[in-house]
Amino acid sequence: MTMEIGKVVLKTRSKHALVAFYSEIIGLKVIADEADKIALGVDDRVLLELIEIKQGKAPKQVKTGLYHTAFLLPSRAELGSFLHHLLESNYPIDGAGDHIYSEALYFRDPDGNGIEVYADRPRDEWQRDELGNLPMATNEVDGDGILMAGAELDWYAAPNDTIIGHVHLQVSHLEETRQFYQTILGFQVTTEIPSALFFASGDYHHHIGTNIWAGRDLLKMEELETGLAYFSIKVGELDVLEKRLRAYDIPYEKDSDTLITLEDPNGINIKIVTNTKS
């Protein structure tokens, strides 16, 4: 069963402040604007939703939830063009990393939600161990090389091929997280270190990252706290997954033939949809 990330949904006190950032800096376009919700994306595909909660409040301590949303650009040239745009905007960058299989830029939105914008290297350049797993590496990025790769491109907006390549989550317990995403949902562990696990479907490096870098036993977010509301996972069909959820006695709700809603062991909300839905 092939799976990929659909969209990320964030709770915010001011949807208009965030929509300005995701439009002007990330380059997404507004696809739908409702009373308390704005959907943004590319080519009429929703990648991000902002839900406005007027009584919302920022968590006073680190909770389980979003570490970062990772926007995957189609090429190194597009990443270079985006880096030119980011530098010209004077928006603060937290860091960058060469992960061997990808090159990535890191920063935060005005609410403090983590963001990664990255481009994958060609798959024949990915370095795997004897078991086919991808070693964990964060090397210095060749910023000049990335800028040169994008020197001929003008940045107007996120390219139409932009997707949510992965989501990275802050979790409470790695072993319970492994059991859920690997055994129950059916992802494979592609990279493992004592403080983090990375999961993928198919031969990708990871669709979901998880870590305990902020500590163990984190509390889950409260309903009115801003941050991650949920993220969606797209699958081909739901029958196999639903049987697995029943076999492991995992609580879930099924709203229709195309949507399952559930929580992971860390209290993080997930919606699982068929590929025909976002």
N, C-alpha and C positions, 0 to 999 in steps of 0.2 A: 504494500500500500504506500504510494508516494504521497508525501505531505510537504507543504510549504506554508510560510507565514502569509496571512491575508492582510490584516490591517491592525493598527495600534490605536486604542481609544484612551484619551486622557481626560481627566477631570481638572477643571480650572475655574478660578474665580472670575476671570475676564477672557472670554473667547476672542474678543477683538484684539487684545494685546498679543495673544499667541498667534492668531491668524496672520497678523502683520509680519511676525517673525517667520512663520513657516512659508509665507508667500514670498517675502522679500529676500530672505537669507537662503532658505532651502529650495525655493523655486517651485513650490507646489501651487496649484490653482484651486480656487474654491469651486467645488462641484455642486454642493447643496448648502443652503443657509436657512436654518429653521430657527424657531424662537430661542431654543436653548442649546442648539447643536449646530456645528459647522463641519462639513466633510470636505477634505482636501485630497488631491491626488494628481495624477498625470493621465492624459489621454482618456478621461472619463472613468478611470479606475481609482477607487477610493483607497488611499494608503493610510490616512490618518483622520480621526474624528476628534473634535474638541467638544466636550460637554460642559456647559457652564453651570456652576453651582454657586449661587449668590452667597450662600452661607458657608461656602467652603473655607477651609483653613489648611495651611501647610503643616505637615507632620512636625512635631517638636523634637522627634528623634527618628533615627533611621528605622524604616519598616521594610518588610518584604515588599517586593514589587519590581519596578523598572530600574535597571542599572543603565541601560541605554537602548534606544531604538536605532537600528542600523539601516541606513538607506544605501542600497547598492546601485552604483552607477555602472553603465554598460562598458566603460573602457577607462584605461589610464589617462587618455587624453581628456575625457570628460571630467575626471577627478582633477586634473591639472587646471582645466578651465574653471572648475568650481573653486579651487584654491586661490586662483587669481581673484575671483569675485569676492571670496571671503576676506582676503587681505585688503582689497580695495574698500570693503565695507567697514573695516576696522573692528569687526566683531571678534571678541576674545576667543582664542583657541586654547583648550586645556592641554592638548598634547597630540602626538601622532605616533603611529607604530607600523613597522614593517613586520607582518606576521608570516612572511615567506609565501603563503598562499594569497595574501592580499596586502594592500597598503591602505592605511586608514587615518582619518582625521577625527579628533574628539573635541566636543564642546558641549554647552548646555543651552537650553532655551530659557526665556525670561522667568519661567516658573522653577527652573533648576532641574528639569528633566534631562537626563543624559542623552546625547546624540552621537552617533558615529556615521560618517559619510565615507564610503570606501569603494574600491574597485578591486576585483579579483585578478590575479595573475592567470595566464593560461594554465589549464589543468595539468598539462604535461610538465609543468615546472613545480608543481606541489611536491614537497618532500614527505614521503611516508616511511614509517618503520616497517619491519618485517611482517607485522600483522595488518598493515594497511592503514594504521592510525596516523594522525598528523601530530607531530611533536609541537609542544607549546613553545612559541618564540615571540618575543617583542623586541625587534632590532630598531636601530635608528633609521628613520625614513630619509630617502634621498629627495628632499624637498625641491632642490634645483631641478632634478630630473623630472619630477612630476610637473613642475611649472613649465618646463620646456616641452613636455609631451602635450600640454594643452595650450601652447602659445598661439596656435593658429585658430583656436576656437573662441568665439565670443559667447559668454554666458548670458542667456536670456531667461532661462527657466530650467527646471529639472528635465532631463531628457525623457521622452515618452517611454523608454524602456526601463526607467527607474522602478525598482521594487523595494519592499521591505525584505532585505536579504536575511536578516535574523533579528531576534530580540535577545537581550541579555538581561537576566533577572537576578535580583538579590533574594536569597533564600535562607531558610533557617537551618535545614539539615540536608546534607548532600545525599545520604543513603536513601532517605525517603523520597527525595527528588529523583534519584536514579531509578528507583522502583517504579515511580509513576511514569516518567517520560520514556524509559526504555522498555520495561516489562508490560506496562498497561497501554500506553499510547503507541509503542512500536518504533520509537526512534533508536538509532544506534549511537553508542558513545564513540566519538571520534578522537577526542582529546581528554586526558584526565590528569589532573595534578591534585595534591592533597586538599587544596582550597577551592577547586573549581571543576565542573564537568561541562563538556560541550557535546551536544546531541545533534544528529543530522538524519535526514531521510535520503535514501539513495547515496550517491557518491559525493555529496557536497561536504564542505568542511564543517559547517554547523548552521543549523536553523535556530537553535536555542542554546544560549550560554547561561550557566548558573554559577553563582559564587557565594562564598561566605566571608568575603573580605571585610564586611562591616561587622562581623561577629556572628555567633550562633544564637539560636533562640530568639530571633527577631520577631516582634509582634506583627500581625497583619494590619494593613491599613484600615482605618475606620471609614464608614460610608461617606462622611462629609470631608474627609481629607483629600487634598488635591494630589494628583499623580496618576498612576496607571489605573484605569477602570477595568479594562480587559484587553486581551489581544486575541485575534482569531487565527485558527489553523485551517487551511484548506486541504481537503482530502478528496479522493475519487468517489468514494461511497462510504456510507456510515455503518452498514450492517456488521462488518467484522469488528469495528471498534466498539459498537454497542454491545455485542456479545462479550467482548473482553471486559467492558465496564461492569456488566452484570456478573460475570464470573468472579471478579475481584471485589464485588459488592461496593463499587464506587458510586456514590450518589450523583445523579445528574438529572437534568430536565431536558425533555425533547419537545421543542416548540412546534416542529413540523417534520417532514421527511428530509429536510435539508439542514437542520440546525440542532446541535447538542450544546448545552451550557453546563459547565461544571467548575469546580475549584481544584487546584493542585494541592499538595500537602502543605504548602506554605500560605494558603489562603488567597492565592492569585487566581483571578477569574479568567476563564478561557471559553471562547465559543468556537466550536468545531463545525465547519460548514462544508458543503460540497463545492467542487471547483466552479460550479455555475453561479455561486453566490460569493459575496465579499464579507 
